[in-house]
Amino acid sequence: MSRPHLTHWGAFQAKSDGIRLSEVQPFPEDPEPNELIHNVASAQHHPTRVDRPYVRAGWLHNGPGPSKDRGHEPFVPLEWDRAEELLGAELRRVYGQYGGKAVFGGSYGWGSAGRFHHAQSQVHRFLNTLGGYVRSFGTYSYGTSEALLPHILGDAWAIIRGSTAWEQVERHTDLIVAFGGISAKNAMMSSGGVARHRIRGRLSQLRASGTRIVSVSPIADDTPTEAGAEWLAPRPGTDAALMLALAHVLITEELTDRAFLDRYTVGFDKFAADVLAHGRTPEWAAEVTGVPAERIHRLAREMAAGRTMISVSWSLQRARFGEQPLWLGVVLAAMLGQIGLPGGGFGHGYGSSAYPGEGGSSISLPALPQGHNPVREFIPVARISDMLLNPGAPYDFNGQRLSYPDIRLVYWCGGNPFHHHQDLARLREAFTRPETVVVHDPFWTATARHADFVLPSTMTVERDDFGMGNADAELWAMPALTAPHAQARDDYAIFAALAARFGVEREFTEGRDARAWLEHLYSSWRRDLPDFETFFATGVAELPMRPQDQVLLADFRADPEAAPLPTPSGRIEIHSSTIESFGYEDCPGHPVWLEPDPEPADRPLYLLANQPKSRLHSQHDVGAHSRATKHRDREPLRMHPADAAGRGLTDGDIALVRGERGSCLAAVRLSDALRLGVVQLSTGAWYDPDPQNPAFCRHGNPNVLFADVPTSTLAQGCAGAHTRVEITRHEGAVPPLSVLTPPASSDAKEAEPASEL
């Protein structure tokens, strides 16, 4: 019998022999099934699964302390009881000597679409029972938005979650100007899971209804062919210049909605004066962006001629000065006066994830309580290397003067910073600084390989849970489909055992095992739904839907006095006095053009490091579907045929990609869907550094190429969207990979600890 399961990238039905999945089929009601579901079965028992607890040999010999041997030394396999004994003693030491402010609770939350076994919730609850932890703020995906939007429009999650419904766009929108495109591959994913993929059908319906789409991106297929979009291809990182030129036309040709600006915004006159004073004309922008001035003039007039949606993808704010194009997207929508109207205004995230524009449930899921964290210290999520390398150093963030905490122990559960972060050689150095690094992971990822304790956690198919996608209105029962791999355990079971050794088991478990927690959370929340046993046997519970006529900021438009925005002025802040008061040169009080660094003569190509089609982030990179997209086990690098020919490269060649901070190998794939001078290498290939040079990835992880710099002082966000590179043919033998096999392990008898902790 097939049983259902929900993942971040799709729902599927599977048959199992109790050990492995024997058949995986898409959810029958998914109109656009995602091939990524086939990574699950093939990855489950891959050799890179962590089969039992391990401790780094040097830590076991010498005890805790900074070590440059992380990532190099072999691991010693231990029995669970011994691993728990050692780790429990180390946690007691760190909390006893330094307190929770010396512990970083690392987790990015993508470990499971199931809600109880949500790794981030589990590790935060556990660390809070011990005395708290240093946390991170924001996300790599849209961390800049999370810092900026509250100043100018409102809470970022509320803006994304409240996006105007696709049905309203289909009925009312004449033109969508999609900065960053509307990506079909990104819209196949959702942090809460997704059962029904609809993006290609949505775009087909828009085209049939007469809605025009202008896709503004260096990559043509950032918007799928179903949209019939016009492609404008500016140079990477120049969207703000294009937007300023559009604003210049709207101002000089008196195409702005002055009544809307006067009633619903503050600071427009300061912005407009600056645009005119600096001559941000289409002719100026044409030199910067490569988009013809005549097309910029015409696009501005087209925007003002009908109902227009200004869409800004998350990718634009993941770059140096990423605040500027995001802010300008809001400003352009305000200048057109259509914010709050059906099908018009501003959208942030269409095509960046599955849920913007979709309805979803009107009620939220039950969640595991995380308890109280007494530690006030935090870091912006993309500043992990800075924190570990510079304890006590001051830095600025969003109007605050902060300092980096002195971290002695890193506890990572869920997520892989060696996927998300930039300048991986620097991150590797940063991971040498703590006294102890603990990682729960199903696989030997780069993060696990740079840990001291590696504890094998289960995959979602190996445990009971329930979940619901943000774009769906069904609660899914997720019964375990197989037994756990080898000695893998649920994060909850691991934490419960450690809590017992710390003397806080009751506080952590409240007397419940995982199944009892599922029943408790469901039963205390279920309202009119069936009882837990009926729900878990049935598999799906229908939930009420949110209205399908949602329009972003409709209440604000109807009555800005009764429904003000949660900004300092209660209005849309085209000029922010608050941001201006911070005095940041890299993010002034209204959006501007900030000159990028000079173009390096030895790196003439722009490299875009976007999300992959073959996996979510780096998850299941060893799965069959992800592996099938590689060539000679290297990540594919798309190049325009002319750029490749000029370098003597042909399709299938293994190329050396050299960036600002490092280099990597990748397999050339020719494509005319790229602007000339632009190449594309997706993120997510498991970091496989050369043993002699950690800045050289043999597998094709583009994050070795990037400098670890923030978007700006305001947001301190991830700036990993694009960088400058040069590409040449790799000469000599292609080196073997190490990430497809487990790291070296040594005999436990040869590695007894020198002394007890």
N, C-alpha and C positions, 0 to 999 in steps of 0.2 A: 504494500500500500504506500502511495506517495504521501509525504507529509510536507506541510508548508514551512517556509523560513523567510525571514526578512533581513536584508542587508542594506548598507548605505547606498548601494548602487542598483538594487532591484530585489524583487521577491521571486522565489522559485519554489518548485516542488521537487522533492528528492526521494529516492528509494535508497535504502541502506541495508547492509548485512550486519549492522551493529558495530562494525569496525571502520568501515569506509563508505562513502557515498557511491552507490553503484550506478545511479542515473540522476541527472539533474535536468529539469525542464523548466522553462519560464512559467511564471504565473499566468494562467490562461486569460485573465482579464487585463493583462498588460498590453496595450496597443503597440508599444515600441520596445520589445524586450532588449535587454542589455546583455551583450556577450560576456561581460565581466563575471556573470554568475558561474561560468565554467572554470574560473580560476580557483574556486573554493575547493572542489573535490580534488583537483590535481595538486594543490598546495598542501592539503591536510597532512599527508604523511611524507612530505618531501624530506630529504636528508637534513635540511636546515631547520626542521622542527627541533626545539629544545626538548630533550627527552627526560631530563631529571634536573635537580638543582646542581649548580656549579658555583665554585668560588675561584677567583683568580689566584694562581699559585703564589704570586708575590704577597698578596694580602694574607693568605693563609700562613705563609712562612713568617712574615714580618709584622703583621698587624696593620691597622689603619694608618693612612698617611698619604700625602701627595705622591704620585707615582707617574713617571714618564713611561712606565711599562704597560699602562692600560692600552689595549688595542694591539699589543705585541705578545704578551705572555700567554702560555697555555692555561687552561682552566682545569680544576680538579673536581671530578664528580663526587657529590656527597649524598648521603641519605637525607631525606626530608628532616628527620629529627635533629640531625647534626647541623644542617643549614639553619634551621629555626633557632637552635641554641646559639650559634655564633652571631646571627643577625640580631636576635633579641638582645644579646649582651651589648652589641654595638649601638643599637638604638638607645638602650638604657644609658650607656656612656655619654653619647652626644647630647641627649636631652638633659642628663644630669649635670654635665659640665657647661653647656652652652645654651640650652633651651631651644624652643621651637624656632627662634629667629636665625638659627644656624642650619636649619633643614629646609631644602627647597623641594616642594611637592610638584614635581614635573609631570604633566599629563596634558595631552592635547584633545582627548575625548573622543577620538575616532575609533577606539578599539572595538566597539560593538554598537549595532543599531538597537539591541536590547537595552531596556532602561534600567533594570536592576543591576546587571553586570556592566554598567557603564563605568569604564575604568577610572575616569576622572572623579566620579562621585565616590567610588570605593576608596581610592587612595586619600582623598581629602577627608572623608569621614574617619578613616583610620588614623591619619596624622593628627586630626583634631582631638581624638581621644588620648593621644600621647602628650599634647601640649601645644599643638598648632604648627604652622609651617609658613614659609615665605611663598607667596603665590605669584602668579603671572596675571597680567591684565591684557585682555584683548585677544585677537586672533591673527595668525599669519594671513588669513584669507582677506579680511577687511578691517584690520586693526587701525588703519589710518582713518577710516570712516567712523569707527567707534570713538575716536578722540575728537574728530572735527565736527561731525554732524550735530552733536548736542549744542554746539555754539551757534549753528546757523539754521538748523531746521528741526532737530529733535533727535531722540534716541535712535541710534542706527538700526537696532533690531526692530523697533517699531516701524521705521520707515521701510525696511526690507519686508517685514512680515505684512505690513499694510499696503503693499504695492497694489496698484490698480489692477483689477481682475482682467484676465485675458479676454473674457467675454465683452467687457466694456471697451477694450482696445479694438476688438473686431468690429463692434457696432459703430464706434465713433471716431476712430483715429484715421486721419488722412495720411500722415507721414510719421514714421519713426526714424529718428536720427540716432543710430546705435553706436555710440563711441565704445570701441572695444568689441563690437559685434554682439551677436546673440548665439552663444556657443551651444551646439547640440550636445557635445560630449560632457560639458560641465553641467548641463541641465539634466543629465542622467543621474546625478548624485544629490543626496540630501543627508544632513547630519542626523536626522531621525529615521532615516530609511525612506524608501519610496517604492510603492507597489505598482503604480501606473505611470509610465513615461508618456508624455504628450507633446513634447516641444515641436517635433517635426509636423505633427498634425496641426498644432496651433499656428505655425507659420504658414502652412498650406492654406488654412482657412483665412488668415489675414490676406494672403495674396488673392484668394478668390473673392474676398469682400472689397478689394480695391485699395487696400492699405499699401502704400509704398514704404519700402525700407531702404535707407541709405546706411550701409555698414562701413563704419570708419575704423579701419584696422589695417596693419601691414600684411595681414593674412586673409586671403579671400574666403577660405572656408571657416573663418571664425563665425560666419553666419551660413547655415546650410543652404543648399540649392533650392529647397522647398520654398524659401522666402522670396526667390526672384529678386534679390537685393541688388542695388547699385553698389559697386565697390569703390570707395575712396581710400587710398593707401598712403597716409602721411608717414613720414619718418617716425620710428619709435620715439616716444617721449616728447612729441611736439603737439599733442592734442590741445594743450592749453593755449598754444599760439593760434591754432585753428579756431578755437572757441572765442578767443579775444577778438579775432578778425570778424567772426560772425556777429559778435556784440557791437563792433564798430559799425557795421552796416546797419544793424537795427537802430542804432542811435542816430547816425547821420541821415538815414532815410526816414526817420520818424516812424518806425515800425513797432515801437514798443507800446505796451499797454500802460499808459501813464497812470490811469485811474487805479489799476491793480497795484502798481508799484507804490503809489502814495498811501494806499490803505493797508496793504499787507506786508510791506517790506520796510527796512530801514537801511540807509547808507547808500542808496543807488547813486545819488549825485556825486559822491566821492569816487565811486567806482567809475562812473561814466567820464568824469573829468580826467581821471588817470588814463583811461583807454585813449581818449582823444589827445591828451598831452604827449603820450609816448608814441603816437602814430601807429597804433596796432591795426593797420589797414590790411585788406586782403593781399595787397601787393607785398607788404612786409611779411605776412604769414606765408605767402607762396615761396619766398626765399628760405624760410625756416622749415616748412613742412614738406615742400615738393608738390603740394596740391595747387593747381592753377588758380590764379586770383579770380578769373572769371567764374569758376565753379563755386568759389567761396561766396562771391556776390550773389549768385543765383540761388545757392542753398539757403542763405539767410532770407531771401524773399520768399522762397517756397515754405520755409518754416512759419513765416508770418501770415501766409495766405490761407491756412486751414488749421484743423485740429492736429497739433503736433505733440508727440511724446519725445522728450529728450531722455534717452537711456544711457546710463554710464555703467559699464561693467566693473566688477571688482578689480579686474586686472589693472585698470588705469591708476588706482591709488596704491598699487604695489610697486612703486618706482620712486626714485629721488624726486622730491617735490610733488608727491602724489596727491597732496591736499588740493593743489591748484586745479586740475581738470575736474575733480569731484565737485569742488565749490563752484566752478564755472558752469557745470551742468545744471546746478540748482539756479544759478543766476540767469542763464539763458531761458530756462523754463519760466522764471519769474518775469523776465522782460517780455515774454510772449503773453503773459497774463492768463495762462491756462492751468496753473496749479489748482487742484481741487475740482476740475471739470472732468466728466467722463471721457476717458481716452486721451486726455491731454496731460501736460505737466511734466513731472520728473519721475524717473524710475531708476532704481539702483539694484541691479542683480538679475534682471531678466537674462536668462541663459547662463548665469554664474552658478546657479544651483536649481534644484527642481521646484522649489516652492514659491519664489516670487511670481505673483500673478495667479497662482492656483488657490483654491478655496481652503481645503483642509478642514480639520475639526474645529468646532467652536469651543471645545474644552481641552484643557491641557492634561498631559499624562501624570499619573502618580510618580513620585520621585523618591529615591532613598534620601532621608534627611542626612545632611553632612555635618550637623552640629555647629558649634561655635569655634571660630578661629581667633584666639586672643592676639595673634601676631599681626601687627599693622603693616609691616614692611611688605613691599611688592616690587615687581619690575614689569615694564612693558614686555610682552611675550617675546619679541624679537631681540631682546638685549641679554640673552642667556650667556653668551661668551663674555660680554662686557662685565657682567656681574661676577662670573667666576674668576676672571683675570684681574679684576680691579676692586677687591673688597675695600669698602670705605670710601671709594672715589665719589665725588659729587657729580651729579648730572641734572639736567632740566627736562621736565616732561609736563606738557599741558598746564603751564603756569605754576608748577611746583618745583621747588629746589629739593632734590632727594639725594640719597647716597646709597651705593650698592651694599647690601648686607654681606657679612663674612660667612659664606656657606661652608660648612664642614661635611655635610652629608646630602647627597642628591638621591631622592627616591622617585624613580620614573616608572609610571604604570599607565600604558596607553599612549601611543604616539611615538614618533621617531624623529628627534630633532636633527639627525643627520640627513633627513629628507627635507625638512622645512627650512633649515637655516642656511645662511650664506657663509662663504669662506670656511670650508670644512676643515682645512688644515688648522685654522685658528680655533675652530670649535674643538678639534681634537686636542689641541694644546690646553684649552680651557678645561677639558675633562680630566686633565692630569692634576688639577689643583685641589679638588676636594679630598678629604681623608677617606671617604667611602662613597661608592656609587652603587645603588641597588636598582635593578631593572626586572620587571615582570614582562615577559614577552613569549608569545608562542614560537617565535622564530629567532634565529641568530642574525638579527639585524645589526647594522653598524652600532646602534646604541647599545645593544646587548654585548657586542664584542668589546666595547669600551667601559664595561662595568666591572665591579668586584664581585657582586652577588648577581647571579642570573637565575631567576626562578621561573619555571615553565608554566605558563598560563594556558588555559583552554581557548580554543576557537569557539565562535558563537554556536557552531553546529554541535558542540560537545557539552552543552549545558542548557538548562531550562531558563526561559526568560519570556518577556513579552515586549512588544514595541509598536510604534506608530510613526509613520512618515509625516513630516510637516505638511506635505501636499495631499495627504490622504485623510479619510474620515473613518478609518477602521483600526481597531486595536487587534494586533496579531498575537496569538499564542505562538511561542517559539520553543516547542519541546525539543530536548536534545535528540539529535538524529543519530549520533554514534556515541560510543564510549570515548573518553578522553584519550588522546595520543599518549602512549607510554605512561609517564608519571605526572603528566600535566594536571594542575589543579585550578579551580576557579580562583580569581583574585580574592573573592570574599572568603573562601576557605583558608587561603594563605594568611590573610589579615587576621582572621579569627584566631588562628593558631599563634600568631605573633602577639596579638593582644592578650592572649592567655598567659604567655611568658612575661608580659609586661605588667600583668595584674589588672588589666582593664577589659577583660573579655566581656563582662556583663555590659559595660558601657558601649562597647562596639556592637555586639550581637543582639542585645536586649533579649537574650534567651532564644533567639530564632536561628534556624539554619536557613539556607538559601530558599528552599521551597516554602518554608513558613513565611519568609519575608515577601515572596511573591504573592502569596495568598493574603497576607496582611495588607500590603499596599493596594492590591486590587479591591479587597472587600471594604476597606475604609474609603474607597473612592467611587465605587461602581455605580452608584445612583440607581438607575432603572435597568441596568444590565443583568444578564444571568449570573448565578453564583459562580464562584471561581472554578469549581470542578467542571461544571457545564461549559463554561467559556474555554477552559483549557482543552477539553475533549473536542469541542466544536471547531476551534481554531481561529475564529474571527468574530469580533463583536462590532456591530455597526454603531457609529457615534454621530451625533448631530453635526451637520456641516455649517460652516460660516456662509454668509450670504454671497452669492455669485455676482453681486452688483457692486462690490467694494470699489471705492474710489479714494485714492490716497489724498488725505487732508481735505476731504469734502466738508467736514464739520467746521474746520477752520475757515474755509472760504465762505461758508454760509453765514458765519458770525464770528469774526476774529476776537471780539470782546468776550463772548460767552465761551468760546473754545480756543483760547490762545495757545500758541506753540510753547513747548517747554524750553524756550530760549530766554536769555536775559531780558529781551525786549517783548517777548511774546509774539514776535513777528519773524519773518524770514530775514536773516541778517546778511545782507549783501556786503555790508561793511560791519565787522565785529569790533566794537570798542574793547571788548574783553580780550580778544586775541591781540589786538594792537597794543594793549597795555603790557603784554608779556615781553614785547621788544625783540621778538625773534626775527632775525634778518631772513631766515629761510622759510618764514611763513608770516607775512605781514597782515595787516588788518582787513584787507580785502584781496581777492584773487588777482594775481599778476603773472607776468612772464618772468621766470627766473632762469638765467642763462645756465645751461649745463656746463659740465667740465669740458675743456677743449678736446676736440676729437683726436685720439692718438693715431699718429700716422702709421704705426705698425699694427694696428688693429682696426681695419677699415670696415668690417662687417658688424651689423647689429645682430645680436643673438637674442631671440625671445625664448624664455624658459617658462613655457605654459604648462597647464595640467595635461597629463597623458590621456590618450584614448583607451589604453589597454589595461588600466588599473585605476584605483582610487589612491591618490598620493603614491606612496610606495608599497601599499598593501598587496601582498600576494604577488610580488614581482617574480617569484619563482613558479607561479602558476602557469599552466599550459597556454592560456590565451595571451598573457603578457610575454612569455618567452617566444611565442610564434611571431610576434611583431619585430623581434630583434633580428639582426643579421650577424652571424658568427658570434653570437652572444653579446653583441654591442647594441646599445640604444640607437635607434634611427635618428639621423640628423637630416632634416629637409633643407635643400638648397635649390635656389633658382638655377636652371640649366646654364645660364650665362655666367653666373658666379662660379659654378663648378668648373665649367670649361676653361675659364680664365686662370684656374689654378691646376689644370691638368687632372681634374677629378672626374670620375664616372660613377654611375649608379652602382652601389655595392662596395665601393672602396672603403677601407678603414682609414679614417682621417684623424689627424691630431688637431684638436681645438684648443687654442691658446687664448686665455683671458687675462684679466687684470691681476688675479691672485693665484691662478693655477692653470692646469690643462687637463684634458681628458680625451679618451678615444671614443669615436662614434662611427656609425656606418652611414655613408652618404646615401640619401634617397632624393632623387631629382623631382622637383615639383614647380610648376608655373603658378601655383596658388600663393606665391610669396612675392612681395615687392622686391625688386632688384636691390641687392645690397643687404637683404635681411635673410637670416637663417633661423631655423627653429629646432630646438632640442628640448624635449619635454623633461620635466622633473620626474623623480621617482625611481630611477635605476639605483639599486642598492650600492651605496658608496663602497668602492673597492680600491683603496689606496695602494700605490706602489710601496712596498716595505721601506724603501730608501727615500721616498718623497711623498709625504701625505697630501701634497697639493696636486698630485697627479692621480686621477681616477681612471682605472683601466676599463671600467664598465660603461661610463658615459653619464655620470651624474653632473649636471651643469652647475651645481652650487659650489663646486670647487673653483669656478671661474670668477665668482662675484666678490667684490669687496663687501665686508660686513658693515654697511653704513645704513642709517635710518632714513626714512622719508623726509623727516624734518625734526627739529627740536620739539615742535608741538606734539606730534603723534608718536615719534620714535618707532614708526611702523616698519614693516618688512619692505625692503626695496629690491626685491628679487625678480622683477619682471623682465628686465632686459639689461644687457651689458654689451661692450664692444669686444670683438674677437678677431683673430685671423685663423685660417684653416689651411692646412697643408696635408699632403698624403703622408700617412704613417709609413715609415721605412723600417724594414726588418720584420722579424716574426711578431705576430700578435701575441702579447703575453697572456698566460692563462689567468682565469679568474679564481679568486678565493671565496667569493660570497655564495657559491653554489654548493659548498660543503661546509660542515661545522668547523669551528676553529680547533686548533690542536688541544688535546687534553692529556693530562699526565696521571700516572698512577697515584691514587690517594696515599698509598703507603710511603711514597717518596716525598710527601709534602705535608707532614704533620706540622701543626703550628708550633712555633718556638715557645709560646707561652699562652696561657688562657687570658682572655680579656678581663 
